[in-house]
Amino acid sequence: MAQQKSAFDTPWFNRQDKDFFNMLNQTKTPHVILTAETDDFDEETTQLWRDEGFNVAYEPLLNGGNEYIQRVHTTGDGFGSSEYYAVVAFGDAASLILQAHTEPAHPKLCAIVAYYPPTMPATTTKFPHSFKLLVHIAGTEVDVLHHPQVVGIQGKPKTTCKKVEPGAGYGEGVEAEFPAYTYVGVAPGFAERDLDDYDAVAEAVAFTRSVTTVRRGFRIDPGIEAVRDELVDLTAAGQTAKAVKRMREYAHVIHGPTLTGGVGTTQLKKFYSGFFQPLPPSFRARLLSRTIGSDRVVDELFVTFTHSQEIAWILPGVPATGKRVEVVMVSIVHLVGKELESEHVYWDQASVLVQVGLLSPRNVPEAMREKGVDELPIMGAEAARAVRRGGSKRLNEMILEWE
């Protein structure tokens, strides 16, 4: 039997990668340097990085310049001779960090995240591959720094104002040689919780991207899938006390269609022990797909049950109907470190109501009947079955013009 080759034997894994991988294995705690203009930094944001498992240091911008860049790397070197580190910079500090690293940088720097730099390199800039990079842009415009060249001679840098095109929501990608996202509708400062411009929605999207970039720089697999599955097993088995111990103090679980769940461990303990359980003996959930991010797990589930008892979180206040229900549910779990931060669950409640006999597609208000509406656009169990099997003969049945 031939000897199995290790990853180090494969052609794509060169010597530099091997040394990098070996040194990362010696790192007990990954290190992040936060840096901004102020003498100290938002403690909530700092703690969020700590909660994700990072050792955090802060370096203020002070007078900037080369002294500042050198000071950042000195702080990084202080973590240890074999320790890699990432830099997460905000505002003016982000501009300087980006400008200082367009060429191969400090060998132990593995990731840079720049939040709303007022000045940034041209989108055609090709940063070194020695570190992972991410740029978050806020506002409606940003200054872009160009280094014109004539016959190979670099000219005086020029700055031009670039309009930031608005997108459909939070965090659209920017066409550039490096990863960059716009956060139109929010101001610089949206990611710092102690500022008036803080925006929780934009910050959450940006932070997930930031953690993902930094972990890729360190080549860290957070193993959140196993954490998510353990929580499912504990709640399904009725082991509420153990499940709650794996939740953050102010974690929340919200079932969107019925607005059931809880906020904080006290409410969640009450909900899972008294209202989530017991489930009907016929209750089954089959995983159709799973998407795993750096701090989120998104599950698509095919759920079936016979409504043999009240289920407070799906059909609150509805006594058993004995009806069979088939529905697809989507669960979005957000983890911070190894603890649950939130879970949002969605499903087609109209379909559930039709299947248990509480809603009829023929129940159309008279005003809409006069406009030619004969049935409510609700499909019922076939919608879930179509998702499970990947198609249906009844696809587009409700579109009258479809042929």
C-alpha positions in Angstrom: 0.0 0.0 0.0 1.5 3.3 -1.0 2.4 5.8 1.7 -0.1 8.6 1.9 1.3 12.0 1.1 0.9 14.9 3.5 -0.2 18.4 2.5 3.4 19.5 2.5 4.2 17.1 -0.3 1.6 18.6 -2.7 3.0 21.0 -5.4 1.0 24.0 -4.3 2.4 23.9 -0.8 5.8 25.6 -1.1 8.5 26.0 1.5 7.4 29.5 2.5 3.8 28.3 3.1 5.1 25.3 5.2 7.2 27.6 7.4 4.2 29.9 7.8 1.9 27.0 8.7 4.4 25.6 11.2 4.8 29.0 12.9 1.1 29.5 13.1 0.7 26.2 14.9 3.0 27.5 17.6 0.7 30.5 18.2 -1.6 29.9 21.2 -3.7 33.0 20.8 -4.0 35.1 17.6 -3.1 38.7 18.0 -5.0 41.8 16.7 -3.7 45.4 16.9 -6.5 48.0 16.9 -5.5 51.5 15.9 -7.3 54.8 15.5 -6.8 58.6 16.1 -7.9 58.7 19.7 -5.7 58.1 22.8 -7.9 55.1 23.8 -10.5 53.1 21.9 -14.1 51.9 22.2 -14.1 49.2 24.9 -17.1 47.4 23.5 -15.5 46.9 20.1 -12.3 45.9 21.8 -14.1 43.3 23.9 -15.9 42.0 20.8 -12.5 41.0 19.3 -11.5 39.4 22.6 -14.7 37.4 22.7 -13.9 36.1 19.2 -10.7 34.6 20.8 -8.1 37.3 19.9 -5.5 38.9 22.1 -6.0 42.6 21.5 -3.6 45.6 21.8 -4.3 49.2 20.9 -2.0 51.7 19.2 -3.1 55.4 18.8 -2.2 57.3 15.7 -0.6 60.2 17.6 1.5 62.2 15.1 1.3 59.6 12.4 4.1 59.3 9.8 6.8 56.6 9.7 7.1 56.7 13.5 3.5 55.5 13.8 3.9 52.6 11.3 7.1 51.5 13.0 5.3 51.7 16.4 2.5 49.4 15.1 5.0 46.8 14.0 7.0 47.1 17.2 3.8 46.3 19.1 3.3 43.3 16.8 6.9 42.1 17.4 6.2 42.4 21.1 3.8 39.5 20.9 6.6 37.1 20.5 9.2 35.9 18.0 7.0 33.3 16.4 3.7 35.2 16.7 1.8 36.5 13.7 -0.6 39.5 14.1 -3.3 41.4 12.2 -4.0 45.2 12.1 -7.5 46.6 12.3 -7.4 50.3 11.6 -10.1 53.1 11.7 -10.3 56.5 10.0 -7.0 58.4 9.4 -5.1 55.5 10.9 -6.6 53.2 8.3 -5.4 55.5 5.5 -1.8 55.5 6.7 -1.9 51.7 7.3 -3.0 51.1 3.7 -0.5 53.6 2.2 2.3 52.0 4.1 1.6 48.4 2.9 1.2 48.6 -0.8 4.6 46.9 -1.0 5.7 43.7 0.8 5.3 44.4 4.5 6.4 43.1 7.8 6.8 39.3 7.5 4.6 38.6 10.6 1.7 40.7 9.5 -1.0 38.3 8.2 -4.1 40.6 7.8 -5.2 44.2 7.5 -8.7 45.5 7.9 -9.3 49.2 7.1 -12.5 50.9 8.3 -13.6 54.1 6.4 -10.2 55.5 5.4 -10.7 59.1 4.3 -7.9 58.5 1.7 -7.2 55.2 0.1 -5.0 53.8 -2.6 -6.3 53.6 -6.2 -8.6 50.7 -6.8 -6.1 49.4 -9.3 -3.5 49.0 -6.6 -2.3 45.4 -6.2 -1.4 44.7 -2.6 1.1 42.0 -1.7 -0.2 38.5 -1.3 1.7 38.1 2.0 -1.4 39.3 4.0 -5.2 39.3 3.7 -6.8 42.7 3.1 -10.3 44.2 3.5 -11.5 47.8 3.2 -14.8 49.2 4.5 -15.9 52.5 2.9 -18.5 54.8 4.4 -20.2 58.0 3.2 -20.8 59.2 -0.3 -17.2 59.9 -1.4 -13.6 59.1 -0.6 -10.2 60.5 -1.6 -8.2 58.2 -3.9 -4.4 58.5 -3.9 -2.7 58.0 -7.3 1.0 57.6 -8.0 1.5 58.6 -11.7 4.4 57.1 -13.5 6.1 58.4 -16.6 8.5 56.0 -18.4 9.0 54.0 -15.2 9.6 57.1 -13.0 7.2 57.6 -10.2 5.7 61.1 -10.1 4.3 63.2 -7.3 1.2 61.5 -5.7 -2.1 63.1 -6.6 -5.4 62.8 -4.8 -8.8 62.8 -6.5 -12.2 62.7 -4.9 -14.2 59.6 -5.9 -18.0 59.3 -5.6 -19.2 56.2 -3.8 -22.1 54.8 -5.7 -25.1 53.9 -3.6 -26.2 50.2 -3.5 -29.4 48.4 -2.7 -28.5 47.8 0.9 -25.6 47.6 3.4 -22.2 46.6 2.1 -22.0 46.4 -1.7 -18.7 45.3 -3.2 -16.5 47.8 -4.9 -14.8 46.9 -8.2 -11.2 46.9 -7.2 -8.0 44.8 -7.2 -8.5 44.3 -3.4 -11.7 43.4 -1.4 -13.6 46.6 -0.6 -17.2 47.2 0.4 -19.4 50.3 0.5 -21.7 51.2 3.4 -23.7 54.0 1.9 -26.2 55.6 4.2 -23.9 55.5 7.2 -21.1 57.8 8.2 -17.5 57.1 9.1 -17.6 55.9 12.7 -20.5 53.5 12.0 -18.4 50.6 13.4 -17.4 52.2 16.7 -20.0 51.7 19.4 -19.1 54.7 21.5 -19.8 57.2 18.6 -23.0 58.9 17.6 -22.6 57.6 14.1 -22.6 54.0 15.2 -25.0 51.9 13.1 -25.7 48.4 14.5 -26.8 46.8 11.2 -23.9 48.0 9.1 -21.4 47.3 11.9 -22.7 43.7 12.2 -22.2 43.0 8.5 -18.8 44.7 8.4 -17.6 42.9 11.5 -18.5 39.5 10.1 -16.4 40.3 7.0 -13.6 41.6 9.2 -13.4 38.5 11.4 -13.5 36.3 8.3 -10.6 38.2 6.8 -8.5 38.1 9.9 -9.1 34.4 10.5 -8.2 33.7 6.9 -5.0 35.6 7.5 -4.2 33.3 10.5 -5.6 30.3 8.7 -8.0 29.7 11.6 -11.0 27.3 11.4 -13.3 28.4 14.3 -15.1 25.1 14.3 -18.5 26.8 14.7 -20.4 24.0 12.9 -19.8 21.6 15.9 -20.9 24.3 18.3 -24.1 24.9 16.4 -24.9 21.1 16.3 -24.2 20.7 20.0 -26.8 23.5 20.7 -29.3 21.7 18.5 -28.8 18.4 20.3 -29.1 20.0 23.7 -32.3 21.9 23.0 -33.9 18.9 21.2 -33.1 16.7 24.1 -34.6 19.1 26.6 -31.2 19.8 28.3 -32.0 23.5 28.6 -29.6 24.3 31.5 -26.6 23.0 29.5 -27.8 24.7 26.3 -28.1 28.1 28.1 -24.6 27.8 29.4 -23.4 28.0 25.8 -25.3 31.3 25.2 -24.1 34.8 25.8 -25.8 36.7 28.6 -27.8 38.9 26.2 -28.3 36.3 23.4 -31.6 36.3 21.6 -33.6 33.8 19.6 -36.5 35.0 17.4 -38.9 33.0 15.4 -39.9 35.6 12.9 -43.4 34.4 11.8 -44.8 34.1 15.3 -42.4 36.4 17.2 -41.6 33.8 19.8 -38.3 33.1 21.5 -36.5 35.1 24.1 -33.9 37.8 24.8 -31.3 37.1 27.4 -30.5 33.8 29.2 -33.4 34.1 31.7 -36.0 34.4 29.0 -34.4 31.7 26.8 -34.2 29.2 29.7 -37.9 29.8 30.3 -38.7 29.5 26.6 -36.8 26.3 25.9 -37.9 24.5 29.1 -41.6 25.5 29.0 -42.6 26.4 25.5 -40.2 24.9 22.9 -40.6 21.4 24.4 -42.2 19.0 24.2 -42.3 18.6 20.4 -44.7 16.1 18.8 -43.4 12.6 18.6 -43.7 12.9 14.8 -41.5 16.0 14.6 -38.6 15.5 12.1 -36.1 18.0 10.7 -34.0 17.1 7.7 -31.0 19.3 6.7 -31.3 20.3 3.1 -28.3 22.7 3.0 -25.9 24.4 5.3 -23.8 27.5 4.7 -20.9 28.1 7.1 -19.3 31.4 7.6 -16.7 32.6 10.0 -19.3 33.4 12.7 -22.6 32.2 11.3 -24.2 29.0 10.3 -27.3 29.1 8.0 -29.4 25.9 7.8 -32.2 25.1 5.4 -34.4 22.5 7.0 -37.3 20.4 5.7 -39.5 20.1 8.7 -42.5 17.7 9.0 -44.9 16.9 11.9 -48.4 15.9 12.7 -50.1 18.6 14.7 -51.0 16.2 17.5 -50.5 18.8 20.3 -50.1 22.6 20.6 -46.7 23.8 19.4 -46.3 27.1 21.1 -43.5 28.5 18.9 -45.1 27.5 15.5 -48.8 27.6 16.2 -49.2 29.4 19.5 -52.7 29.2 21.0 -53.9 26.6 18.4 -55.0 23.3 19.8 -54.1 20.1 18.1 -55.7 19.7 14.7 -54.3 16.3 13.8 -53.2 17.7 10.4 -49.9 16.8 8.7 -47.5 19.8 8.1 -44.5 20.0 5.8 -42.6 23.3 5.7 -39.1 24.6 5.0 -37.4 26.5 7.8 -34.3 28.7 7.6 -32.2 29.1 10.7 -29.4 31.7 10.9 -27.2 31.2 14.0 -24.6 33.8 15.0 -21.8 32.7 17.3 -19.3 34.9 19.1 -16.4 32.7 20.0 -18.0 29.4 21.1 -21.2 31.0 22.4 -24.6 31.7 20.8 -25.2 35.4 20.1 -28.4 35.0 18.2 -30.6 32.7 16.2 -33.2 34.0 13.7 -35.7 31.4 12.3 -38.0 31.9 9.3 -40.7 29.8 7.6 -43.8 30.2 5.4 -46.5 30.6 8.0 -49.3 31.0 5.5 -48.4 27.6 4.2 -48.6 26.1 7.7 -51.9 27.8 8.4 -53.4 26.3 5.2 -52.2 22.8 6.1 -53.8 22.9 9.5 -57.0 24.3 8.2 -56.8 27.8 9.7 -56.6 29.5 6.3 -58.2 28.9 3.0 -56.7 30.1 -0.3 -60.4 30.8 -1.3 -60.7 33.3 1.6 -60.2 36.4 -0.6 -61.6 39.8 0.6 -64.5 41.0 -1.4 -62.6 44.1 -2.6 -59.9 41.9 -4.1 -62.5 39.6 -5.7 -63.9 42.5 -7.5 -60.5 43.0 -9.0 -60.3 39.5 -10.3 -58.4 37.7 -7.4 -60.0 34.3 -6.9 -57.4 32.7 -4.6 -54.7 33.8 -2.2 -51.2 33.0 -3.6 -50.4 30.3 -1.0 -49.1 26.9 -2.1 -49.1 24.8 1.0 -47.1 21.6 1.5 -46.1 21.4 -2.2 -43.8 24.5 -1.7 -41.7 22.6 0.8 -41.7 19.4 -1.2 -40.5 21.3 -4.3 -37.6 22.8 -2.3 -36.7 19.3 -1.0 -36.8 17.6 -4.4 -35.5 20.6 -6.4 -38.6 21.1 -8.7 -42.3 20.7 -9.1 -44.9 20.1 -11.8 -46.8 23.0 -10.2 -43.9 25.5 -10.6 -45.3 28.9 -11.8 -48.8 27.5 -11.5 -50.0 30.8 -9.9 -48.7 32.9 -12.8 -51.6 32.9 -15.1 -49.6 34.1 -18.1 -47.0 31.2 -17.7 -47.3 28.6 -20.4 
